[in-house]
Amino acid sequence: MTAKDEAIAFVLELGQALHVAGAPAHRLEDAIGELSPRLGIEARVFSSPTGIFLSFGDPAEQRTVLLRVDPSGIDLERMCRLDELIEAVSNGLPVKDARTRLKAITSAPERYPGWLTALAFGLASATVARFLGGGLREIAAAALIGLQTGLLTRWAARNAGMARVFDWVASLAAGAAAVLWAALFGPLAATLAALAGLIVIVPGLTLTVALTELATRNLVAGTARMAGAAMTFLAIGFGLAVGAKLAPLARGGVPLLPAESLPAWTEIVALVVSPIALTIGFRARPRDGWVIFAAGVVAFTIARVVSSRGGPELGMLAAAFATGLLGNAYARVAHRPAAVPVVPALLFLVPGTLGVRGVESLVARDVVPGVTLLFTLVVVVSALAAGLLFANLALPPRKSL
């Protein structure tokens, strides 16, 4: 194999690894585009959620390769290790050694065992239930439903057939489980508990990334990702609507709102605990937990303060801008991807619950509130995407990832 062929093989393997780690289209294309000239090759990259096209050489003599990939979650540790590898190659690491390191990265076992990840899903759902105003019953039910969703996620990772219908199965299971817990343990707001239990698959973050890709002129990737988010919203809304139809089986144990309110300090506890779940859920390194916690606190606090005075759109814009600045500053100082603090912090901000409740209203033929919620979702998510783009303009991260 010639040196050029080996460089091309490395770029192909790197592009696929970045996609699996969860890099959005514009980040992936920038990373490959910046690295290729340093390897002595000319590469043009076109990334989408389900495929990567790479063309090598002059336009008249191009060699084009299609890599078929499946949409995957975000693996922050793998993204950090790939970023370190890109930097090492840029500093002169031989391509042969780089391919060996890349193989070790892609074949490395997951840092956190499956049972711990499932528990993290339950913990994240419990904290979200508190943020949504749930009482003790709603928090407990959300934790159990989140654990259930985590176990279904592990099943889907090992079964291709289950992966294709995962969103629908998880949503229907959550809606039914919320009614079951209401029947067994007393009155609870089943929709709130089910929604919090599904927070790990609510595609608010996906929708934000999609709008960011559209804003950076990655039109195909952004449109495809938005369509995928819409299908997930539809699945979750349908599952919650079915759960609402089962509510009479609980014999009056499903009120619309929580029966009790918790003191304000419990929200602070949830804010402190949630970064632990996010660190595990996004597969970040434990040593990155502190910056994930700091970014989460900054995002949550600014969103609450500014939203109370200027409305949710201004609050999300300010919070996303501050989070983006923090992430880019972290990338400059620590020489790690800005995604490490930014992605988990966005989970505190993305209003995925608006989309789910909007679709749920449409499924229940309550059209006007449903359309209103979906329109509000688009406006708020646009504010999030704009805040991140303004942050990149004000303080560029100096790195492609």
Secondary structure, DSSP 4 states (H G I P E B T S, - for coil): --HHHHHHHHHHHHHHHHHHHT--HHHHHHHHHHHGGGGT--EEEEEETTEEEEEES-GGG-EEEEEE-------HHHHHHHHHHHHHHHTT--HHHHHHHHHHHHHPPPSS-HHHHHHHHHHHHHHHHHHTT--HHHHHHHHHHHHHHHHHHHHHHH-HHHHHTHHHHHHHHHHHHHHHHHHHH----HHHHHHHHTTTT-THHHHHHHHHHHHTT-HHHHHHHHHHHHHHHHHHHHHHHHHHHHGGGGSS---SS-S----THHHHHHHHHHHHHHHHHTT--GGGHHHHHHHHHHHHHHHHHHHHHH-HHHHHHHHHHHHHHHHHHHHHHH-S-THHHHHHHHHTT--HHHHHHHHHHHHTT-HHHHHHHHHHHHHHHHHHHHHHHHHHHHS--SS--
